[in-house]
Amino acid sequence: MTVARSAMAAVQDTAEVQDTAGQTGKAGSEPPLDKNLPFEAALAELEDIVRRLEKGDVALDESVAIYERGELLKRHCEALLQRAEARIQTITTDPAGRATGTAPLDVE
């Protein structure tokens, strides 16, 4: 079993706790993310964590810690994407092709 998979198994076996911000975290994990962290910065940090875990030369304790951080970053990025999708609108037109207003974008 690789270190990354060992870390993932250890994290899944760890009891979850609620932090003061109401986010789910792990006992002893890093503080929650800054809610103002830009998507690009969060994604870059998440990609770095994935590279480090895939490389497999990180100690088990550190693997668990960075995996937990990665989970927080993943949820943060997903939330930012959902908010962005909710803001995207399409221009509605009448039969003659004239703009009549906007409507939420149907992403399905």
C-alpha positions as a Markdown table, in Angstrom:
| # | Residue | x | y | z |
|---|---|---|---|---|
| 1 | Met | 0.0 | 0.0 | 0.0 |
| 2 | Thr | 1.4 | 3.4 | -0.9 |
| 3 | Val | 1.9 | 6.1 | 1.6 |
| 4 | Ala | -0.9 | 8.2 | 0.0 |
| 5 | Arg | -3.3 | 5.3 | 0.2 |
| 6 | Ser | -2.2 | 4.7 | 3.8 |
| 7 | Ala | -2.9 | 8.3 | 4.6 |
| 8 | Met | -6.3 | 8.2 | 3.0 |
| 9 | Ala | -7.3 | 5.1 | 5.0 |
| 10 | Ala | -6.0 | 6.7 | 8.2 |
| 11 | Val | -8.0 | 9.9 | 7.5 |
| 12 | Gln | -11.2 | 7.9 | 6.8 |
| 13 | Asp | -10.8 | 6.1 | 10.1 |
| 14 | Thr | -10.3 | 9.3 | 12.1 |
| 15 | Ala | -13.3 | 10.7 | 13.9 |
| 16 | Glu | -14.6 | 13.9 | 12.5 |
| 17 | Val | -15.2 | 16.9 | 14.7 |
| 18 | Gln | -16.9 | 20.3 | 14.1 |
| 19 | Asp | -14.6 | 23.3 | 14.3 |
| 20 | Thr | -15.7 | 26.7 | 15.4 |
| 21 | Ala | -16.5 | 27.8 | 11.9 |
| 22 | Gly | -19.0 | 25.0 | 11.5 |
| 23 | Gln | -16.9 | 23.1 | 8.9 |
| 24 | Thr | -16.2 | 19.5 | 9.3 |
| 25 | Gly | -12.6 | 18.7 | 10.0 |
| 26 | Lys | -10.4 | 16.2 | 11.8 |
| 27 | Ala | -9.1 | 16.4 | 15.3 |
| 28 | Gly | -5.7 | 18.1 | 15.2 |
| 29 | Ser | -6.1 | 19.3 | 11.7 |
| 30 | Glu | -5.0 | 22.6 | 10.3 |
| 31 | Pro | -7.3 | 25.5 | 10.9 |
| 32 | Pro | -10.2 | 26.0 | 8.4 |
| 33 | Leu | -9.5 | 27.7 | 5.1 |
| 34 | Asp | -9.9 | 31.4 | 4.7 |
| 35 | Lys | -13.3 | 31.7 | 2.9 |
| 36 | Asn | -11.8 | 34.5 | 0.8 |
| 37 | Leu | -9.0 | 32.3 | -0.6 |
| 38 | Pro | -9.2 | 32.7 | -4.4 |
| 39 | Phe | -10.1 | 29.6 | -6.5 |
| 40 | Glu | -6.8 | 29.7 | -8.4 |
| 41 | Ala | -4.8 | 29.8 | -5.2 |
| 42 | Ala | -6.8 | 26.9 | -3.7 |
| 43 | Leu | -6.5 | 24.8 | -6.8 |
| 44 | Ala | -2.8 | 25.4 | -7.1 |
| 45 | Glu | -2.3 | 24.3 | -3.5 |
| 46 | Leu | -4.5 | 21.3 | -4.0 |
| 47 | Glu | -2.5 | 20.3 | -7.1 |
| 48 | Asp | 0.7 | 20.5 | -5.1 |
| 49 | Ile | -0.8 | 18.3 | -2.4 |
| 50 | Val | -1.8 | 15.7 | -5.0 |
| 51 | Arg | 1.7 | 15.7 | -6.5 |
| 52 | Arg | 3.3 | 15.3 | -3.1 |
| 53 | Leu | 1.0 | 12.4 | -2.2 |
| 54 | Glu | 1.4 | 10.7 | -5.5 |
| 55 | Lys | 5.2 | 11.0 | -5.3 |
| 56 | Gly | 5.0 | 8.8 | -2.1 |
| 57 | Asp | 8.0 | 10.2 | -0.2 |
| 58 | Val | 6.0 | 12.1 | 2.5 |
| 59 | Ala | 6.0 | 10.7 | 6.0 |
| 60 | Leu | 2.7 | 9.1 | 7.1 |
| 61 | Asp | 1.8 | 11.9 | 9.7 |
| 62 | Glu | 2.5 | 14.6 | 7.1 |
| 63 | Ser | 0.5 | 12.6 | 4.5 |
| 64 | Val | -2.5 | 12.6 | 6.8 |
| 65 | Ala | -2.2 | 16.3 | 7.5 |
| 66 | Ile | -1.9 | 17.4 | 3.9 |
| 67 | Tyr | -4.6 | 15.0 | 2.8 |
| 68 | Glu | -6.9 | 16.7 | 5.3 |
| 69 | Arg | -5.9 | 20.1 | 3.9 |
| 70 | Gly | -6.6 | 18.8 | 0.4 |
| 71 | Glu | -10.1 | 17.8 | 1.5 |
| 72 | Leu | -10.8 | 21.3 | 2.8 |
| 73 | Leu | -9.4 | 22.8 | -0.4 |
| 74 | Lys | -11.5 | 20.5 | -2.6 |
| 75 | Arg | -14.7 | 21.5 | -0.8 |
| 76 | His | -13.7 | 25.1 | -1.0 |
| 77 | Cys | -13.1 | 24.9 | -4.8 |
| 78 | Glu | -16.4 | 23.0 | -5.3 |
| 79 | Ala | -18.3 | 25.7 | -3.3 |
| 80 | Leu | -16.7 | 28.5 | -5.4 |
| 81 | Leu | -17.6 | 26.7 | -8.6 |
| 82 | Gln | -21.2 | 26.2 | -7.5 |
| 83 | Arg | -21.5 | 29.9 | -6.7 |
| 84 | Ala | -20.0 | 30.9 | -10.1 |
| 85 | Glu | -22.4 | 28.6 | -11.9 |
| 86 | Ala | -25.4 | 30.1 | -10.0 |
| 87 | Arg | -24.3 | 33.6 | -11.3 |
| 88 | Ile | -24.1 | 32.7 | -14.9 |
| 89 | Gln | -27.1 | 33.6 | -16.9 |
| 90 | Thr | -28.2 | 33.3 | -20.5 |
| 91 | Ile | -29.8 | 36.0 | -22.6 |
| 92 | Thr | -33.4 | 35.2 | -23.5 |
| 93 | Thr | -34.7 | 36.3 | -26.9 |
| 94 | Asp | -38.1 | 36.6 | -28.5 |
| 95 | Pro | -39.0 | 34.8 | -31.8 |
| 96 | Ala | -37.5 | 37.7 | -33.8 |
| 97 | Gly | -34.2 | 37.3 | -32.0 |
| 98 | Arg | -34.4 | 40.4 | -29.9 |
| 99 | Ala | -33.1 | 40.2 | -26.3 |
| 100 | Thr | -35.9 | 40.1 | -23.8 |
| 101 | Gly | -34.0 | 39.5 | -20.5 |
| 102 | Thr | -32.0 | 36.9 | -18.8 |
| 103 | Ala | -32.6 | 33.5 | -17.3 |
| 104 | Pro | -30.5 | 31.1 | -15.1 |
| 105 | Leu | -28.1 | 29.0 | -17.2 |
| 106 | Asp | -29.2 | 25.3 | -17.4 |
| 107 | Val | -26.0 | 23.4 | -16.8 |
| 108 | Glu | -27.5 | 20.0 | -17.2 |
